[in-house]
Amino acid sequence: MASPKSDIPQGTLDLLVLKVVAPAPLHGYGIAQRLQQLSRDVVQVQQGSLYPALHRLENRGLLAAEWRPSDTGREAKFYSLTRKGRRQLAAEESGWRRLTEAIGLILANAEGEIT
C-alpha cells in the first residue's frame, strides 16, 4: 500500500525548494521529482503550487533562472540558489529545526512532566 500524500504546512514549500536546489541547479520537474524522492513519496508538489513558488522565489532574488537544454534535449528553465537565497535558506532551516525540536518536546512530554 502506498503512503498517503501529506499537505506541507503553509510557507514550507519555499524552504524545501531552496534546499533541493542548493547543491546544483534543477528545472521545475526535477525539483518536484527530487522532493518526492527525498520524502519517500510523502511530499508531492503539484505544478499549480510549485511554479508560483519558483516565480515568487525568483522575484525575491533568492533563485536565479537560466534557460538551457534538459536531459531530454528540450529547453527548460533551471533554477539555482543566489547568495541571498543561501542566507535565506540558512535562516529558514535554523528556524524550522528550532520549531520541530520544540514540537517534538511537546509531543514527547505533553502527558508527563517536562524533562
Phi and psi restraints in degrees (range 20) as a CNS / XPLOR table:
assign (resid 1 and name C) (resid 2 and name N)
       (resid 2 and name CA) (resid 2 and name C) 1.0 -72.6 20.0 2
assign (resid 2 and name N) (resid 2 and name CA)
       (resid 2 and name C) (resid 3 and name N) 1.0 149.6 20.0 2
assign (resid 2 and name C) (resid 3 and name N)
       (resid 3 and name CA) (resid 3 and name C) 1.0 -69.5 20.0 2
assign (resid 3 and name N) (resid 3 and name CA)
       (resid 3 and name C) (resid 4 and name N) 1.0 143.9 20.0 2
assign (resid 3 and name C) (resid 4 and name N)
       (resid 4 and name CA) (resid 4 and name C) 1.0 -69.2 20.0 2
assign (resid 4 and name N) (resid 4 and name CA)
       (resid 4 and name C) (resid 5 and name N) 1.0 149.1 20.0 2
assign (resid 4 and name C) (resid 5 and name N)
       (resid 5 and name CA) (resid 5 and name C) 1.0 -69.0 20.0 2
assign (resid 5 and name N) (resid 5 and name CA)
       (resid 5 and name C) (resid 6 and name N) 1.0 156.9 20.0 2
assign (resid 5 and name C) (resid 6 and name N)
       (resid 6 and name CA) (resid 6 and name C) 1.0 -125.0 20.0 2
assign (resid 6 and name N) (resid 6 and name CA)
       (resid 6 and name C) (resid 7 and name N) 1.0 132.5 20.0 2
assign (resid 6 and name C) (resid 7 and name N)
       (resid 7 and name CA) (resid 7 and name C) 1.0 -76.3 20.0 2
assign (resid 7 and name N) (resid 7 and name CA)
       (resid 7 and name C) (resid 8 and name N) 1.0 128.2 20.0 2
assign (resid 7 and name C) (resid 8 and name N)
       (resid 8 and name CA) (resid 8 and name C) 1.0 -84.7 20.0 2
assign (resid 8 and name N) (resid 8 and name CA)
       (resid 8 and name C) (resid 9 and name N) 1.0 144.2 20.0 2
assign (resid 8 and name C) (resid 9 and name N)
       (resid 9 and name CA) (resid 9 and name C) 1.0 -58.6 20.0 2
assign (resid 9 and name N) (resid 9 and name CA)
       (resid 9 and name C) (resid 10 and name N) 1.0 149.0 20.0 2
assign (resid 9 and name C) (resid 10 and name N)
       (resid 10 and name CA) (resid 10 and name C) 1.0 -50.1 20.0 2
assign (resid 10 and name N) (resid 10 and name CA)
       (resid 10 and name C) (resid 11 and name N) 1.0 132.8 20.0 2
assign (resid 10 and name C) (resid 11 and name N)
       (resid 11 and name CA) (resid 11 and name C) 1.0 86.9 20.0 2
assign (resid 11 and name N) (resid 11 and name CA)
       (resid 11 and name C) (resid 12 and name N) 1.0 -9.9 20.0 2
assign (resid 11 and name C) (resid 12 and name N)
       (resid 12 and name CA) (resid 12 and name C) 1.0 -79.6 20.0 2
assign (resid 12 and name N) (resid 12 and name CA)
       (resid 12 and name C) (resid 13 and name N) 1.0 -28.4 20.0 2
assign (resid 12 and name C) (resid 13 and name N)
       (resid 13 and name CA) (resid 13 and name C) 1.0 -58.0 20.0 2
assign (resid 13 and name N) (resid 13 and name CA)
       (resid 13 and name C) (resid 14 and name N) 1.0 -41.9 20.0 2
assign (resid 13 and name C) (resid 14 and name N)
       (resid 14 and name CA) (resid 14 and name C) 1.0 -58.9 20.0 2
assign (resid 14 and name N) (resid 14 and name CA)
       (resid 14 and name C) (resid 15 and name N) 1.0 -45.8 20.0 2
assign (resid 14 and name C) (resid 15 and name N)
       (resid 15 and name CA) (resid 15 and name C) 1.0 -59.9 20.0 2
assign (resid 15 and name N) (resid 15 and name CA)
       (resid 15 and name C) (resid 16 and name N) 1.0 -45.4 20.0 2
assign (resid 15 and name C) (resid 16 and name N)
       (resid 16 and name CA) (resid 16 and name C) 1.0 -65.1 20.0 2
assign (resid 16 and name N) (resid 16 and name CA)
       (resid 16 and name C) (resid 17 and name N) 1.0 -39.9 20.0 2
assign (resid 16 and name C) (resid 17 and name N)
       (resid 17 and name CA) (resid 17 and name C) 1.0 -64.3 20.0 2
assign (resid 17 and name N) (resid 17 and name CA)
       (resid 17 and name C) (resid 18 and name N) 1.0 -47.6 20.0 2
assign (resid 17 and name C) (resid 18 and name N)
       (resid 18 and name CA) (resid 18 and name C) 1.0 -58.1 20.0 2
assign (resid 18 and name N) (resid 18 and name CA)
       (resid 18 and name C) (resid 19 and name N) 1.0 -40.8 20.0 2
assign (resid 18 and name C) (resid 19 and name N)
       (resid 19 and name CA) (resid 19 and name C) 1.0 -65.7 20.0 2
assign (resid 19 and name N) (resid 19 and name CA)
       (resid 19 and name C) (resid 20 and name N) 1.0 -43.2 20.0 2
assign (resid 19 and name C) (resid 20 and name N)
       (resid 20 and name CA) (resid 20 and name C) 1.0 -77.3 20.0 2
assign (resid 20 and name N) (resid 20 and name CA)
       (resid 20 and name C) (resid 21 and name N) 1.0 -22.0 20.0 2
assign (resid 20 and name C) (resid 21 and name N)
       (resid 21 and name CA) (resid 21 and name C) 1.0 -91.0 20.0 2
assign (resid 21 and name N) (resid 21 and name CA)
       (resid 21 and name C) (resid 22 and name N) 1.0 -7.4 20.0 2
assign (resid 21 and name C) (resid 22 and name N)
       (resid 22 and name CA) (resid 22 and name C) 1.0 -58.1 20.0 2
assign (resid 22 and name N) (resid 22 and name CA)
       (resid 22 and name C) (resid 23 and name N) 1.0 -44.4 20.0 2
assign (resid 22 and name C) (resid 23 and name N)
       (resid 23 and name CA) (resid 23 and name C) 1.0 -69.7 20.0 2
assign (resid 23 and name N) (resid 23 and name CA)
       (resid 23 and name C) (resid 24 and name N) 1.0 -37.1 20.0 2
assign (resid 23 and name C) (resid 24 and name N)
       (resid 24 and name CA) (resid 24 and name C) 1.0 -163.6 20.0 2
assign (resid 24 and name N) (resid 24 and name CA)
       (resid 24 and name C) (resid 25 and name N) 1.0 151.7 20.0 2
assign (resid 24 and name C) (resid 25 and name N)
       (resid 25 and name CA) (resid 25 and name C) 1.0 -59.1 20.0 2
assign (resid 25 and name N) (resid 25 and name CA)
       (resid 25 and name C) (resid 26 and name N) 1.0 142.8 20.0 2
assign (resid 25 and name C) (resid 26 and name N)
       (resid 26 and name CA) (resid 26 and name C) 1.0 -138.0 20.0 2
assign (resid 26 and name N) (resid 26 and name CA)
       (resid 26 and name C) (resid 27 and name N) 1.0 152.8 20.0 2
assign (resid 26 and name C) (resid 27 and name N)
       (resid 27 and name CA) (resid 27 and name C) 1.0 -90.0 20.0 2
assign (resid 27 and name N) (resid 27 and name CA)
       (resid 27 and name C) (resid 28 and name N) 1.0 168.7 20.0 2
assign (resid 27 and name C) (resid 28 and name N)
       (resid 28 and name CA) (resid 28 and name C) 1.0 -52.7 20.0 2
assign (resid 28 and name N) (resid 28 and name CA)
       (resid 28 and name C) (resid 29 and name N) 1.0 -49.5 20.0 2
assign (resid 28 and name C) (resid 29 and name N)
       (resid 29 and name CA) (resid 29 and name C) 1.0 -61.8 20.0 2
assign (resid 29 and name N) (resid 29 and name CA)
       (resid 29 and name C) (resid 30 and name N) 1.0 -39.7 20.0 2
assign (resid 29 and name C) (resid 30 and name N)
       (resid 30 and name CA) (resid 30 and name C) 1.0 -63.8 20.0 2
assign (resid 30 and name N) (resid 30 and name CA)
       (resid 30 and name C) (resid 31 and name N) 1.0 -36.4 20.0 2
assign (resid 30 and name C) (resid 31 and name N)
       (resid 31 and name CA) (resid 31 and name C) 1.0 -64.3 20.0 2
assign (resid 31 and name N) (resid 31 and name CA)
       (resid 31 and name C) (resid 32 and name N) 1.0 -47.5 20.0 2
assign (resid 31 and name C) (resid 32 and name N)
       (resid 32 and name CA) (resid 32 and name C) 1.0 -60.6 20.0 2
assign (resid 32 and name N) (resid 32 and name CA)
       (resid 32 and name C) (resid 33 and name N) 1.0 -43.4 20.0 2
assign (resid 32 and name C) (resid 33 and name N)
       (resid 33 and name CA) (resid 33 and name C) 1.0 -64.1 20.0 2
assign (resid 33 and name N) (resid 33 and name CA)
       (resid 33 and name C) (resid 34 and name N) 1.0 -42.1 20.0 2
assign (resid 33 and name C) (resid 34 and name N)
       (resid 34 and name CA) (resid 34 and name C) 1.0 -65.3 20.0 2
assign (resid 34 and name N) (resid 34 and name CA)
       (resid 34 and name C) (resid 35 and name N) 1.0 -41.9 20.0 2
assign (resid 34 and name C) (resid 35 and name N)
       (resid 35 and name CA) (resid 35 and name C) 1.0 -61.2 20.0 2
assign (resid 35 and name N) (resid 35 and name CA)
       (resid 35 and name C) (resid 36 and name N) 1.0 -43.6 20.0 2
assign (resid 35 and name C) (resid 36 and name N)
       (resid 36 and name CA) (resid 36 and name C) 1.0 -64.8 20.0 2
assign (resid 36 and name N) (resid 36 and name CA)
       (resid 36 and name C) (resid 37 and name N) 1.0 -44.1 20.0 2
assign (resid 36 and name C) (resid 37 and name N)
       (resid 37 and name CA) (resid 37 and name C) 1.0 -64.2 20.0 2
assign (resid 37 and name N) (resid 37 and name CA)
       (resid 37 and name C) (resid 38 and name N) 1.0 -50.5 20.0 2
assign (resid 37 and name C) (resid 38 and name N)
       (resid 38 and name CA) (resid 38 and name C) 1.0 -63.3 20.0 2
assign (resid 38 and name N) (resid 38 and name CA)
       (resid 38 and name C) (resid 39 and name N) 1.0 -31.0 20.0 2
assign (resid 38 and name C) (resid 39 and name N)
       (resid 39 and name CA) (resid 39 and name C) 1.0 -91.0 20.0 2
assign (resid 39 and name N) (resid 39 and name CA)
       (resid 39 and name C) (resid 40 and name N) 1.0 6.1 20.0 2
assign (resid 39 and name C) (resid 40 and name N)
       (resid 40 and name CA) (resid 40 and name C) 1.0 56.1 20.0 2
assign (resid 40 and name N) (resid 40 and name CA)
       (resid 40 and name C) (resid 41 and name N) 1.0 46.6 20.0 2
assign (resid 40 and name C) (resid 41 and name N)
       (resid 41 and name CA) (resid 41 and name C) 1.0 72.3 20.0 2
assign (resid 41 and name N) (resid 41 and name CA)
       (resid 41 and name C) (resid 42 and name N) 1.0 10.4 20.0 2
assign (resid 41 and name C) (resid 42 and name N)
       (resid 42 and name CA) (resid 42 and name C) 1.0 -80.4 20.0 2
assign (resid 42 and name N) (resid 42 and name CA)
       (resid 42 and name C) (resid 43 and name N) 1.0 -43.0 20.0 2
assign (resid 42 and name C) (resid 43 and name N)
       (resid 43 and name CA) (resid 43 and name C) 1.0 -94.7 20.0 2
assign (resid 43 and name N) (resid 43 and name CA)
       (resid 43 and name C) (resid 44 and name N) 1.0 113.8 20.0 2
assign (resid 43 and name C) (resid 44 and name N)
       (resid 44 and name CA) (resid 44 and name C) 1.0 -127.1 20.0 2
assign (resid 44 and name N) (resid 44 and name CA)
       (resid 44 and name C) (resid 45 and name N) 1.0 105.3 20.0 2
assign (resid 44 and name C) (resid 45 and name N)
       (resid 45 and name CA) (resid 45 and name C) 1.0 -92.8 20.0 2
assign (resid 45 and name N) (resid 45 and name CA)
       (resid 45 and name C) (resid 46 and name N) 1.0 125.7 20.0 2
assign (resid 45 and name C) (resid 46 and name N)
       (resid 46 and name CA) (resid 46 and name C) 1.0 -80.2 20.0 2
assign (resid 46 and name N) (resid 46 and name CA)
       (resid 46 and name C) (resid 47 and name N) 1.0 153.0 20.0 2
assign (resid 46 and name C) (resid 47 and name N)
       (resid 47 and name CA) (resid 47 and name C) 1.0 -55.5 20.0 2
assign (resid 47 and name N) (resid 47 and name CA)
       (resid 47 and name C) (resid 48 and name N) 1.0 -36.7 20.0 2
assign (resid 47 and name C) (resid 48 and name N)
       (resid 48 and name CA) (resid 48 and name C) 1.0 -65.0 20.0 2
assign (resid 48 and name N) (resid 48 and name CA)
       (resid 48 and name C) (resid 49 and name N) 1.0 -18.5 20.0 2
assign (resid 48 and name C) (resid 49 and name N)
       (resid 49 and name CA) (resid 49 and name C) 1.0 -101.4 20.0 2
assign (resid 49 and name N) (resid 49 and name CA)
       (resid 49 and name C) (resid 50 and name N) 1.0 -39.3 20.0 2
assign (resid 49 and name C) (resid 50 and name N)
       (resid 50 and name CA) (resid 50 and name C) 1.0 -67.8 20.0 2
assign (resid 50 and name N) (resid 50 and name CA)
       (resid 50 and name C) (resid 51 and name N) 1.0 -51.0 20.0 2
assign (resid 50 and name C) (resid 51 and name N)
       (resid 51 and name CA) (resid 51 and name C) 1.0 -66.7 20.0 2
assign (resid 51 and name N) (resid 51 and name CA)
       (resid 51 and name C) (resid 52 and name N) 1.0 -38.3 20.0 2
assign (resid 51 and name C) (resid 52 and name N)
       (resid 52 and name CA) (resid 52 and name C) 1.0 -62.1 20.0 2
assign (resid 52 and name N) (resid 52 and name CA)
       (resid 52 and name C) (resid 53 and name N) 1.0 -36.4 20.0 2
assign (resid 52 and name C) (resid 53 and name N)
       (resid 53 and name CA) (resid 53 and name C) 1.0 -65.1 20.0 2
assign (resid 53 and name N) (resid 53 and name CA)
       (resid 53 and name C) (resid 54 and name N) 1.0 -42.9 20.0 2
assign (resid 53 and name C) (resid 54 and name N)
       (resid 54 and name CA) (resid 54 and name C) 1.0 -61.3 20.0 2
assign (resid 54 and name N) (resid 54 and name CA)
       (resid 54 and name C) (resid 55 and name N) 1.0 -44.2 20.0 2
assign (resid 54 and name C) (resid 55 and name N)
       (resid 55 and name CA) (resid 55 and name C) 1.0 -65.1 20.0 2
assign (resid 55 and name N) (resid 55 and name CA)
       (resid 55 and name C) (resid 56 and name N) 1.0 -41.4 20.0 2
assign (resid 55 and name C) (resid 56 and name N)
       (resid 56 and name CA) (resid 56 and name C) 1.0 -61.3 20.0 2
assign (resid 56 and name N) (resid 56 and name CA)
       (resid 56 and name C) (resid 57 and name N) 1.0 -46.1 20.0 2
assign (resid 56 and name C) (resid 57 and name N)
       (resid 57 and name CA) (resid 57 and name C) 1.0 -66.0 20.0 2
assign (resid 57 and name N) (resid 57 and name CA)
       (resid 57 and name C) (resid 58 and name N) 1.0 -36.5 20.0 2
assign (resid 57 and name C) (resid 58 and name N)
       (resid 58 and name CA) (resid 58 and name C) 1.0 -67.1 20.0 2
assign (resid 58 and name N) (resid 58 and name CA)
       (resid 58 and name C) (resid 59 and name N) 1.0 -43.6 20.0 2
assign (resid 58 and name C) (resid 59 and name N)
       (resid 59 and name CA) (resid 59 and name C) 1.0 -64.8 20.0 2
assign (resid 59 and name N) (resid 59 and name CA)
       (resid 59 and name C) (resid 60 and name N) 1.0 -29.2 20.0 2
assign (resid 59 and name C) (resid 60 and name N)
       (resid 60 and name CA) (resid 60 and name C) 1.0 -82.8 20.0 2
assign (resid 60 and name N) (resid 60 and name CA)
       (resid 60 and name C) (resid 61 and name N) 1.0 -3.0 20.0 2
assign (resid 60 and name C) (resid 61 and name N)
       (resid 61 and name CA) (resid 61 and name C) 1.0 80.0 20.0 2
assign (resid 61 and name N) (resid 61 and name CA)
       (resid 61 and name C) (resid 62 and name N) 1.0 15.4 20.0 2
assign (resid 61 and name C) (resid 62 and name N)
       (resid 62 and name CA) (resid 62 and name C) 1.0 -90.3 20.0 2
assign (resid 62 and name N) (resid 62 and name CA)
       (resid 62 and name C) (resid 63 and name N) 1.0 -24.8 20.0 2
assign (resid 62 and name C) (resid 63 and name N)
       (resid 63 and name CA) (resid 63 and name C) 1.0 -124.7 20.0 2
assign (resid 63 and name N) (resid 63 and name CA)
       (resid 63 and name C) (resid 64 and name N) 1.0 146.3 20.0 2
assign (resid 63 and name C) (resid 64 and name N)
       (resid 64 and name CA) (resid 64 and name C) 1.0 -111.2 20.0 2
assign (resid 64 and name N) (resid 64 and name CA)
       (resid 64 and name C) (resid 65 and name N) 1.0 147.8 20.0 2
assign (resid 64 and name C) (resid 65 and name N)
       (resid 65 and name CA) (resid 65 and name C) 1.0 -126.1 20.0 2
assign (resid 65 and name N) (resid 65 and name CA)
       (resid 65 and name C) (resid 66 and name N) 1.0 145.1 20.0 2
assign (resid 65 and name C) (resid 66 and name N)
       (resid 66 and name CA) (resid 66 and name C) 1.0 -145.0 20.0 2
assign (resid 66 and name N) (resid 66 and name CA)
       (resid 66 and name C) (resid 67 and name N) 1.0 131.6 20.0 2
assign (resid 66 and name C) (resid 67 and name N)
       (resid 67 and name CA) (resid 67 and name C) 1.0 -80.9 20.0 2
assign (resid 67 and name N) (resid 67 and name CA)
       (resid 67 and name C) (resid 68 and name N) 1.0 130.1 20.0 2
assign (resid 67 and name C) (resid 68 and name N)
       (resid 68 and name CA) (resid 68 and name C) 1.0 -160.0 20.0 2
assign (resid 68 and name N) (resid 68 and name CA)
       (resid 68 and name C) (resid 69 and name N) 1.0 165.9 20.0 2
assign (resid 68 and name C) (resid 69 and name N)
       (resid 69 and name CA) (resid 69 and name C) 1.0 -67.0 20.0 2
assign (resid 69 and name N) (resid 69 and name CA)
       (resid 69 and name C) (resid 70 and name N) 1.0 139.1 20.0 2
assign (resid 69 and name C) (resid 70 and name N)
       (resid 70 and name CA) (resid 70 and name C) 1.0 -90.6 20.0 2
assign (resid 70 and name N) (resid 70 and name CA)
       (resid 70 and name C) (resid 71 and name N) 1.0 -176.5 20.0 2
assign (resid 70 and name C) (resid 71 and name N)
       (resid 71 and name CA) (resid 71 and name C) 1.0 -59.8 20.0 2
assign (resid 71 and name N) (resid 71 and name CA)
       (resid 71 and name C) (resid 72 and name N) 1.0 -28.3 20.0 2
assign (resid 71 and name C) (resid 72 and name N)
       (resid 72 and name CA) (resid 72 and name C) 1.0 -83.4 20.0 2
assign (resid 72 and name N) (resid 72 and name CA)
       (resid 72 and name C) (resid 73 and name N) 1.0 -5.8 20.0 2
assign (resid 72 and name C) (resid 73 and name N)
       (resid 73 and name CA) (resid 73 and name C) 1.0 93.1 20.0 2
assign (resid 73 and name N) (resid 73 and name CA)
       (resid 73 and name C) (resid 74 and name N) 1.0 -13.3 20.0 2
assign (resid 73 and name C) (resid 74 and name N)
       (resid 74 and name CA) (resid 74 and name C) 1.0 -80.5 20.0 2
assign (resid 74 and name N) (resid 74 and name CA)
       (resid 74 and name C) (resid 75 and name N) 1.0 151.4 20.0 2
assign (resid 74 and name C) (resid 75 and name N)
       (resid 75 and name CA) (resid 75 and name C) 1.0 -69.6 20.0 2
assign (resid 75 and name N) (resid 75 and name CA)
       (resid 75 and name C) (resid 76 and name N) 1.0 136.4 20.0 2
assign (resid 75 and name C) (resid 76 and name N)
       (resid 76 and name CA) (resid 76 and name C) 1.0 -141.5 20.0 2
assign (resid 76 and name N) (resid 76 and name CA)
       (resid 76 and name C) (resid 77 and name N) 1.0 153.4 20.0 2
assign (resid 76 and name C) (resid 77 and name N)
       (resid 77 and name CA) (resid 77 and name C) 1.0 -88.8 20.0 2
assign (resid 77 and name N) (resid 77 and name CA)
       (resid 77 and name C) (resid 78 and name N) 1.0 115.0 20.0 2
assign (resid 77 and name C) (resid 78 and name N)
       (resid 78 and name CA) (resid 78 and name C) 1.0 -96.9 20.0 2
assign (resid 78 and name N) (resid 78 and name CA)
       (resid 78 and name C) (resid 79 and name N) 1.0 134.2 20.0 2
assign (resid 78 and name C) (resid 79 and name N)
       (resid 79 and name CA) (resid 79 and name C) 1.0 -107.4 20.0 2
assign (resid 79 and name N) (resid 79 and name CA)
       (resid 79 and name C) (resid 80 and name N) 1.0 137.7 20.0 2
assign (resid 79 and name C) (resid 80 and name N)
       (resid 80 and name CA) (resid 80 and name C) 1.0 -135.2 20.0 2
assign (resid 80 and name N) (resid 80 and name CA)
       (resid 80 and name C) (resid 81 and name N) 1.0 156.6 20.0 2
assign (resid 80 and name C) (resid 81 and name N)
       (resid 81 and name CA) (resid 81 and name C) 1.0 -76.8 20.0 2
assign (resid 81 and name N) (resid 81 and name CA)
       (resid 81 and name C) (resid 82 and name N) 1.0 135.8 20.0 2
assign (resid 81 and name C) (resid 82 and name N)
       (resid 82 and name CA) (resid 82 and name C) 1.0 -89.5 20.0 2
assign (resid 82 and name N) (resid 82 and name CA)
       (resid 82 and name C) (resid 83 and name N) 1.0 173.2 20.0 2
assign (resid 82 and name C) (resid 83 and name N)
       (resid 83 and name CA) (resid 83 and name C) 1.0 -59.7 20.0 2
assign (resid 83 and name N) (resid 83 and name CA)
       (resid 83 and name C) (resid 84 and name N) 1.0 -43.7 20.0 2
assign (resid 83 and name C) (resid 84 and name N)
       (resid 84 and name CA) (resid 84 and name C) 1.0 -61.8 20.0 2
assign (resid 84 and name N) (resid 84 and name CA)
       (resid 84 and name C) (resid 85 and name N) 1.0 -38.0 20.0 2
assign (resid 84 and name C) (resid 85 and name N)
       (resid 85 and name CA) (resid 85 and name C) 1.0 -64.4 20.0 2
assign (resid 85 and name N) (resid 85 and name CA)
       (resid 85 and name C) (resid 86 and name N) 1.0 -37.9 20.0 2
assign (resid 85 and name C) (resid 86 and name N)
       (resid 86 and name CA) (resid 86 and name C) 1.0 -64.1 20.0 2
assign (resid 86 and name N) (resid 86 and name CA)
       (resid 86 and name C) (resid 87 and name N) 1.0 -41.5 20.0 2
assign (resid 86 and name C) (resid 87 and name N)
       (resid 87 and name CA) (resid 87 and name C) 1.0 -64.5 20.0 2
assign (resid 87 and name N) (resid 87 and name CA)
       (resid 87 and name C) (resid 88 and name N) 1.0 -42.9 20.0 2
assign (resid 87 and name C) (resid 88 and name N)
       (resid 88 and name CA) (resid 88 and name C) 1.0 -64.0 20.0 2
assign (resid 88 and name N) (resid 88 and name CA)
       (resid 88 and name C) (resid 89 and name N) 1.0 -41.7 20.0 2
assign (resid 88 and name C) (resid 89 and name N)
       (resid 89 and name CA) (resid 89 and name C) 1.0 -59.9 20.0 2
assign (resid 89 and name N) (resid 89 and name CA)
       (resid 89 and name C) (resid 90 and name N) 1.0 -46.6 20.0 2
assign (resid 89 and name C) (resid 90 and name N)
       (resid 90 and name CA) (resid 90 and name C) 1.0 -60.4 20.0 2
assign (resid 90 and name N) (resid 90 and name CA)
       (resid 90 and name C) (resid 91 and name N) 1.0 -43.3 20.0 2
assign (resid 90 and name C) (resid 91 and name N)
       (resid 91 and name CA) (resid 91 and name C) 1.0 -66.7 20.0 2
assign (resid 91 and name N) (resid 91 and name CA)
       (resid 91 and name C) (resid 92 and name N) 1.0 -45.7 20.0 2
assign (resid 91 and name C) (resid 92 and name N)
       (resid 92 and name CA) (resid 92 and name C) 1.0 -67.2 20.0 2
assign (resid 92 and name N) (resid 92 and name CA)
       (resid 92 and name C) (resid 93 and name N) 1.0 -38.6 20.0 2
assign (resid 92 and name C) (resid 93 and name N)
       (resid 93 and name CA) (resid 93 and name C) 1.0 -64.5 20.0 2
assign (resid 93 and name N) (resid 93 and name CA)
       (resid 93 and name C) (resid 94 and name N) 1.0 -42.5 20.0 2
assign (resid 93 and name C) (resid 94 and name N)
       (resid 94 and name CA) (resid 94 and name C) 1.0 -61.7 20.0 2
assign (resid 94 and name N) (resid 94 and name CA)
       (resid 94 and name C) (resid 95 and name N) 1.0 -46.2 20.0 2
assign (resid 94 and name C) (resid 95 and name N)
       (resid 95 and name CA) (resid 95 and name C) 1.0 -62.9 20.0 2
assign (resid 95 and name N) (resid 95 and name CA)
       (resid 95 and name C) (resid 96 and name N) 1.0 -42.3 20.0 2
assign (resid 95 and name C) (resid 96 and name N)
       (resid 96 and name CA) (resid 96 and name C) 1.0 -64.2 20.0 2
assign (resid 96 and name N) (resid 96 and name CA)
       (resid 96 and name C) (resid 97 and name N) 1.0 -42.2 20.0 2
assign (resid 96 and name C) (resid 97 and name N)
       (resid 97 and name CA) (resid 97 and name C) 1.0 -63.6 20.0 2
assign (resid 97 and name N) (resid 97 and name CA)
       (resid 97 and name C) (resid 98 and name N) 1.0 -41.0 20.0 2
assign (resid 97 and name C) (resid 98 and name N)
       (resid 98 and name CA) (resid 98 and name C) 1.0 -61.3 20.0 2
assign (resid 98 and name N) (resid 98 and name CA)
       (resid 98 and name C) (resid 99 and name N) 1.0 -45.2 20.0 2
assign (resid 98 and name C) (resid 99 and name N)
       (resid 99 and name CA) (resid 99 and name C) 1.0 -64.8 20.0 2
assign (resid 99 and name N) (resid 99 and name CA)
       (resid 99 and name C) (resid 100 and name N) 1.0 -46.2 20.0 2
assign (resid 99 and name C) (resid 100 and name N)
       (resid 100 and name CA) (resid 100 and name C) 1.0 -66.8 20.0 2
assign (resid 100 and name N) (resid 100 and name CA)
       (resid 100 and name C) (resid 101 and name N) 1.0 -34.0 20.0 2
assign (resid 100 and name C) (resid 101 and name N)
       (resid 101 and name CA) (resid 101 and name C) 1.0 -64.4 20.0 2
assign (resid 101 and name N) (resid 101 and name CA)
       (resid 101 and name C) (resid 102 and name N) 1.0 -43.9 20.0 2
assign (resid 101 and name C) (resid 102 and name N)
       (resid 102 and name CA) (resid 102 and name C) 1.0 -64.2 20.0 2
assign (resid 102 and name N) (resid 102 and name CA)
       (resid 102 and name C) (resid 103 and name N) 1.0 -41.9 20.0 2
assign (resid 102 and name C) (resid 103 and name N)
       (resid 103 and name CA) (resid 103 and name C) 1.0 -64.1 20.0 2
assign (resid 103 and name N) (resid 103 and name CA)
       (resid 103 and name C) (resid 104 and name N) 1.0 -41.0 20.0 2
assign (resid 103 and name C) (resid 104 and name N)
       (resid 104 and name CA) (resid 104 and name C) 1.0 -59.3 20.0 2
assign (resid 104 and name N) (resid 104 and name CA)
       (resid 104 and name C) (resid 105 and name N) 1.0 -42.1 20.0 2
assign (resid 104 and name C) (resid 105 and name N)
       (resid 105 and name CA) (resid 105 and name C) 1.0 -62.4 20.0 2
assign (resid 105 and name N) (resid 105 and name CA)
       (resid 105 and name C) (resid 106 and name N) 1.0 -42.5 20.0 2
assign (resid 105 and name C) (resid 106 and name N)
       (resid 106 and name CA) (resid 106 and name C) 1.0 -64.3 20.0 2
assign (resid 106 and name N) (resid 106 and name CA)
       (resid 106 and name C) (resid 107 and name N) 1.0 -46.3 20.0 2
assign (resid 106 and name C) (resid 107 and name N)
       (resid 107 and name CA) (resid 107 and name C) 1.0 -63.0 20.0 2
assign (resid 107 and name N) (resid 107 and name CA)
       (resid 107 and name C) (resid 108 and name N) 1.0 -37.0 20.0 2
assign (resid 107 and name C) (resid 108 and name N)
       (resid 108 and name CA) (resid 108 and name C) 1.0 -77.1 20.0 2
assign (resid 108 and name N) (resid 108 and name CA)
       (resid 108 and name C) (resid 109 and name N) 1.0 -27.2 20.0 2
assign (resid 108 and name C) (resid 109 and name N)
       (resid 109 and name CA) (resid 109 and name C) 1.0 -121.5 20.0 2
assign (resid 109 and name N) (resid 109 and name CA)
       (resid 109 and name C) (resid 110 and name N) 1.0 5.0 20.0 2
assign (resid 109 and name C) (resid 110 and name N)
       (resid 110 and name CA) (resid 110 and name C) 1.0 -63.0 20.0 2
assign (resid 110 and name N) (resid 110 and name CA)
       (resid 110 and name C) (resid 111 and name N) 1.0 -27.4 20.0 2
assign (resid 110 and name C) (resid 111 and name N)
       (resid 111 and name CA) (resid 111 and name C) 1.0 -95.8 20.0 2
assign (resid 111 and name N) (resid 111 and name CA)
       (resid 111 and name C) (resid 112 and name N) 1.0 -5.5 20.0 2
assign (resid 111 and name C) (resid 112 and name N)
       (resid 112 and name CA) (resid 112 and name C) 1.0 -134.3 20.0 2
assign (resid 112 and name N) (resid 112 and name CA)
       (resid 112 and name C) (resid 113 and name N) 1.0 -164.8 20.0 2
assign (resid 112 and name C) (resid 113 and name N)
       (resid 113 and name CA) (resid 113 and name C) 1.0 -79.2 20.0 2
assign (resid 113 and name N) (resid 113 and name CA)
       (resid 113 and name C) (resid 114 and name N) 1.0 146.7 20.0 2
assign (resid 113 and name C) (resid 114 and name N)
       (resid 114 and name CA) (resid 114 and name C) 1.0 -75.3 20.0 2
assign (resid 114 and name N) (resid 114 and name CA)
       (resid 114 and name C) (resid 115 and name N) 1.0 133.1 20.0 2
